[in-house]
Amino acid sequence: MAKKRPQTKPGKAGQAQVTSGEIPVVGAREPCPCGSGRRYKACHGRAAAHAVTELVQRPFEGLPGECDWVALRELVPAATVPLTLKDGLPEGVPSVTLATVLPMAWPALRRDDGSVLLALQNDSSSGDLARDLADTLQRALEAEPGTPVAPHRVTPEGPRLQDLLDPNSDFAPDVHTGFEFWIPESSDNSSPEVSASLERANAAAIPTVKLTGVDAAYWCETPDKNHLRWVMPHAEEKLLDALARLQAAGTSSLGPDTRLVGSFRAHGLMVPVWDLPTGMTAEDCEKPAAEFAERLAGALASDAPLSIEERRARGGLTNRQVTLS
């Protein structure tokens, strides 16, 4: 059964326009909205880059599900999460939903029914993702139904997500196989731009599944091998020591033909990565991942100095670590 397309208004989803003398933020390679004919990065983008405030290393710290926020920002192609506002929903806004990405890289969308979709995988203009997202969310709540929210340079004085979201709410990502969640079932109009964007996004999406038995662990399928990428909340030095203990003991794998190959750092948290055989599914990972979590807890509890073998293993893990953000 064909999915229905969301209604968009002419002129709302195209190029950013200059209003009230302010130059909107657009992609670095896009034409500058000032009309100079130069790319944004070579024109007003220079001033925007210098206006970035000090980078916040852990922008999602203090939010429920910090590890899943990082995963959805960096690892997961298609997912949504209902968000609960601290002060409740404004009149005329039936729901607010976080989405990994939106069509045409919109920062947010106010749907025809008044609901809000907030995109997570967009560039930061302030150096603080939580502040950028809060600004976008506030503008989306005030936008006219049926319109996307344009990119916007954020001032450093505005609120952060931690100021707007209920700290006691659940954060439960729903990982999708594609981006059909862009299309509300109640819509009876099609948009060529959204349809084309949906087709491109679905073609590029890597199959991804969230494990149910442990927190913030995501299986993904690639042509050559599968992977498990697991965002962990532990302090980096402590976690590296613990992983080194397990590596040296030969207990860092998730079973036959699996291997802990390294980690990367994203938004202040470490993300260990395992290579998996192509036949190993997400369901196959559940039991080994739970068993690994128990071994890791024991290694994290140890304060003993690292042995020579453990120090060597730690050096190998450190050398293979990459920083994404």
C-alpha positions, 0 to 999 in steps of 0.5 A, a space after each residue: 500500500 502506497 504511503 501518503 505524502 505530507 503537504 508542503 506549501 510553495 516557497 516554504 521548503 526551498 532556499 533560505 530567504 533573507 528576512 529582517 536583514 539577517 542572513 540565514 545559516 545554510 549548507 557550506 557549499 550552498 549559495 550564500 542567501 545574501 545574493 553575492 553569488 559566492 558559496 556560503 562558506 566563503 561569504 557570510 559563513 565565515 562570520 558564522 564560523 567565528 561566531 561559534 561558541 566554545 564547543 560543549 563536549 557532552 551536549 546531551 549530559 543530564 538528559 534521559 538516555 544520553 547514550 541513545 541521544 549520541 547513538 541517534 546523532 552519530 550511528 542510526 539512520 532512521 529513528 524517532 523518539 517521542 519527547 516530553 516537554 517540561 512545561 507541557 505541550 502548547 495549545 495546538 501542538 499534539 506531539 513533539 517527536 525527535 527524528 534522526 533526519 528530515 527531508 531536505 535536511 530541515 532542522 524541524 517541521 511543523 506538520 499540518 496537524 500542528 505536531 512537531 518533528 525535530 531533526 537531530 543530525 543537523 549542523 551546530 552553529 553555536 558549538 552546543 548541540 543542546 542549545 541549537 536543538 532547543 532554539 529549533 524546537 522553540 521556533 518549531 512550536 511557534 511555526 505555522 502548521 504545514 511549514 518547515 523550520 529554516 536553519 538559524 544562527 543561535 545566540 549563546 544566551 538561549 535555553 538548552 534542551 535540558 531546560 525544555 525537556 522533562 528530566 523524568 521522562 523516558 527516552 525510548 528510540 523507535 528504530 525504523 527500516 526507512 524514512 516513511 515516518 516522514 509521511 503522515 498517513 493522514 496526508 493526501 497530497 504528495 510533494 515531489 521534493 519530499 518523495 525524491 528525498 525519501 527515495 534517496 534516504 532509503 537507498 542510503 540507509 544502513 540496516 540498523 537494529 537496537 538491542 533490547 537486552 542492554 542499553 544503547 547498543 546498535 547492530 548494523 549490517 554492511 556488505 562485508 561484515 556486520 557490526 555492533 556499536 555500543 555507546 557507553 556512559 562510563 568515564 573514558 579512562 576507566 572504560 579503557 582500562 576495563 576493556 584492556 583487562 578483558 582484551 588481555 584475558 581474551 574475553 572481549 569478543 561476543 562469540 566466535 568470529 567476533 572481535 572488539 576492533 576499537 572505539 570512537 569518541 562521540 559527544 564526550 562518550 566512548 563507543 566500542 565497536 565489534 566486527 561480526 560475521 555477516 550471518 550474525 543478526 541483532 537477535 544473535 547478539 542479545 545473549 553475548 552482549 548481556 554476558 559481555 555487560 556482566 564481564 565489563 561490570 566486573 572489570 570496571 570494578 577492579 582498581 588493580 594496576 594493569 599488567 604488562 599484557 593489559 597495558 599493551 592491550 590498552 595501547 592498542 585500543 587507544 591507537 585505534 580510537 577515533 574522535 567523531 565530535 
